[in-house]
Amino acid sequence: MPQLTHFLQGIVIGVANIIPGVSGGTLALVLGIYERLIAAIHAISARTVRAVAGLLRFNARGWREFLEEMSRIDAFFLIPLGLGAGAAIVALAKLMTYLLEKQHDPTYGFFFGLVLVSALVPYRLIRRKTLVCLLAALIAAGGVAGLSQSMSGEAKLAKAQAKYELRQEARANPNRAPATGSRGLAHFAFIFIAGALAISAMILPGISGSFILLLIGGYFEILKAIVSRDLLPLAVFALGCGIGLLLFTRFLNFLLARWHDVTMSFLLGLVLGSLWPIWPFQTSARVGGETLYLANRFPAAWGSGETLTLCAFLLGALIVAAFIWVEKRHAPAAGGAASGLRSG
């Protein structure tokens, strides 16, 4: 049954998107559905909205136009794919929260291996590796690494301590009005933008949407909202995802059609630059019972924890290498995906 196959493919992509460092776009390439996915998303337009609204006429014509539009945008492929991805994200949110909080080094070691080998995907899509491409990659890599270092460990510690003290004060004075903006317009604007950025990254081969969330500081908040079923931030996040997906698909087609190799080189730089903030060994401090990670370090000694982290790194690298090997065997599908993007 095709819908069941698409649902299972969605689960695989959903698993990828919840892990900082794994790209849903890469997994879509591996599964041979990347071209179809981008084409289906690109087909969604105002015509689709009108067809859905036409159902409110409650007549045969409205239903017929709706079915024709669903066929045009390949909805019977998109819907089970989206349902599968959503189910995987909800099912794994609690597990990922536990691993990131309780098994930091091995978890990040696993992510590091995933990202390092995933860089091969955008690299292979660069047809002519020129000096301009090299500069684009270096600028992107430097930008990500620099952004991750824009706040010092001392500043992170001071910020976390201030937030903890505010929470303690709020608990001690429950009748006091909450601080302005703690869940105000600026907060939800951030969640909206985070959703738009994350979903945009999701559709790029080699770029992880959940890593973008981790980079800008929204990953844990969205995970906790999923676990606690906090519907308001999730609705704002979903709105950002929907709008970002429609807009960025068009923007991606524009960039790849005109500056394919430079754009892909920039994406490669983003992947390589992301290795700095997900380095598994970091200095840490405890604030209010929670662990805060401050700066990268090299292990002072080698023990069982470091060995486990190394094994997790190798496992992550081998998993992505296996996916790339499978994708390479289906090279025509991947190449078609690239050409489909450029022609859109």
ChimeraX attribute file (.defattr): number of C-alpha atoms within 10 A of each C-alpha:
attribute: neighborCount
match mode: 1-to-1
recipient: residues
	/A:1	5
	/A:2	10
	/A:3	14
	/A:4	13
	/A:5	14
	/A:6	22
	/A:7	22
	/A:8	18
	/A:9	20
	/A:10	27
	/A:11	22
	/A:12	19
	/A:13	27
	/A:14	27
	/A:15	23
	/A:16	25
	/A:17	29
	/A:18	26
	/A:19	25
	/A:20	25
	/A:21	29
	/A:22	30
	/A:23	31
	/A:24	31
	/A:25	26
	/A:26	28
	/A:27	27
	/A:28	26
	/A:29	30
	/A:30	24
	/A:31	18
	/A:32	21
	/A:33	19
	/A:34	27
	/A:35	19
	/A:36	19
	/A:37	20
	/A:38	23
	/A:39	18
	/A:40	17
	/A:41	18
	/A:42	19
	/A:43	18
	/A:44	17
	/A:45	11
	/A:46	9
	/A:47	12
	/A:48	18
	/A:49	12
	/A:50	14
	/A:51	19
	/A:52	17
	/A:53	12
	/A:54	17
	/A:55	16
	/A:56	10
	/A:57	10
	/A:58	9
	/A:59	10
	/A:60	10
	/A:61	12
	/A:62	18
	/A:63	17
	/A:64	14
	/A:65	17
	/A:66	21
	/A:67	14
	/A:68	14
	/A:69	20
	/A:70	19
	/A:71	13
	/A:72	14
	/A:73	19
	/A:74	18
	/A:75	17
	/A:76	14
	/A:77	22
	/A:78	20
	/A:79	16
	/A:80	21
	/A:81	24
	/A:82	19
	/A:83	17
	/A:84	23
	/A:85	25
	/A:86	19
	/A:87	15
	/A:88	21
	/A:89	22
	/A:90	17
	/A:91	14
	/A:92	17
	/A:93	20
	/A:94	15
	/A:95	12
	/A:96	19
	/A:97	16
	/A:98	11
	/A:99	14
	/A:100	14
	/A:101	14
	/A:102	12
	/A:103	14
	/A:104	18
	/A:105	24
	/A:106	23
	/A:107	22
	/A:108	25
	/A:109	26
	/A:110	26
	/A:111	25
	/A:112	29
	/A:113	26
	/A:114	28
	/A:115	29
	/A:116	19
	/A:117	19
	/A:118	29
	/A:119	20
	/A:120	17
	/A:121	22
	/A:122	22
	/A:123	17
	/A:124	11
	/A:125	17
	/A:126	17
	/A:127	11
	/A:128	10
	/A:129	12
	/A:130	13
	/A:131	10
	/A:132	12
	/A:133	21
	/A:134	15
	/A:135	15
	/A:136	22
	/A:137	24
	/A:138	18
	/A:139	17
	/A:140	21
	/A:141	23
	/A:142	18
	/A:143	16
	/A:144	22
	/A:145	18
	/A:146	14
	/A:147	14
	/A:148	18
	/A:149	15
	/A:150	10
	/A:151	13
	/A:152	12
	/A:153	18
	/A:154	11
	/A:155	12
	/A:156	15
	/A:157	19
	/A:158	13
	/A:159	12
	/A:160	17
	/A:161	15
	/A:162	13
	/A:163	14
	/A:164	16
	/A:165	14
	/A:166	14
	/A:167	14
	/A:168	12
	/A:169	13
	/A:170	15
	/A:171	11
	/A:172	10
	/A:173	11
	/A:174	9
	/A:175	8
	/A:176	10
	/A:177	8
	/A:178	14
	/A:179	10
	/A:180	8
	/A:181	10
	/A:182	10
	/A:183	11
	/A:184	10
	/A:185	11
	/A:186	11
	/A:187	12
	/A:188	19
	/A:189	15
	/A:190	17
	/A:191	25
	/A:192	24
	/A:193	17
	/A:194	28
	/A:195	29
	/A:196	25
	/A:197	21
	/A:198	28
	/A:199	28
	/A:200	25
	/A:201	26
	/A:202	26
	/A:203	25
	/A:204	22
	/A:205	27
	/A:206	32
	/A:207	32
	/A:208	32
	/A:209	31
	/A:210	29
	/A:211	28
	/A:212	24
	/A:213	23
	/A:214	21
	/A:215	17
	/A:216	14
	/A:217	13
	/A:218	18
	/A:219	21
	/A:220	17
	/A:221	15
	/A:222	22
	/A:223	22
	/A:224	14
	/A:225	15
	/A:226	19
	/A:227	16
	/A:228	10
	/A:229	12
	/A:230	12
	/A:231	11
	/A:232	11
	/A:233	20
	/A:234	20
	/A:235	14
	/A:236	19
	/A:237	23
	/A:238	18
	/A:239	17
	/A:240	22
	/A:241	22
	/A:242	16
	/A:243	16
	/A:244	21
	/A:245	24
	/A:246	18
	/A:247	15
	/A:248	18
	/A:249	21
	/A:250	16
	/A:251	13
	/A:252	19
	/A:253	19
	/A:254	16
	/A:255	16
	/A:256	19
	/A:257	18
	/A:258	11
	/A:259	12
	/A:260	21
	/A:261	23
	/A:262	24
	/A:263	20
	/A:264	26
	/A:265	28
	/A:266	21
	/A:267	24
	/A:268	31
	/A:269	26
	/A:270	25
	/A:271	31
	/A:272	24
	/A:273	24
	/A:274	28
	/A:275	20
	/A:276	18
	/A:277	21
	/A:278	24
	/A:279	18
	/A:280	24
	/A:281	19
	/A:282	17
	/A:283	13
	/A:284	14
	/A:285	13
	/A:286	12
	/A:287	16
	/A:288	14
	/A:289	8
	/A:290	11
	/A:291	13
	/A:292	18
	/A:293	16
	/A:294	18
	/A:295	18
	/A:296	17
	/A:297	11
	/A:298	10
	/A:299	12
	/A:300	6
	/A:301	6
	/A:302	8
	/A:303	9
	/A:304	8
	/A:305	12
	/A:306	17
	/A:307	12
	/A:308	16
	/A:309	22
	/A:310	19
	/A:311	16
	/A:312	22
	/A:313	24
	/A:314	16
	/A:315	17
	/A:316	25
	/A:317	21
	/A:318	15
	/A:319	16
	/A:320	24
	/A:321	17
	/A:322	13
	/A:323	16
	/A:324	20
	/A:325	13
	/A:326	15
	/A:327	21
	/A:328	16
	/A:329	11
	/A:330	15
	/A:331	15
	/A:332	12
	/A:333	20
	/A:334	23
	/A:335	16
	/A:336	17
	/A:337	22
	/A:338	20
	/A:339	14
	/A:340	17
	/A:341	23
	/A:342	17
	/A:343	12
	/A:344	16
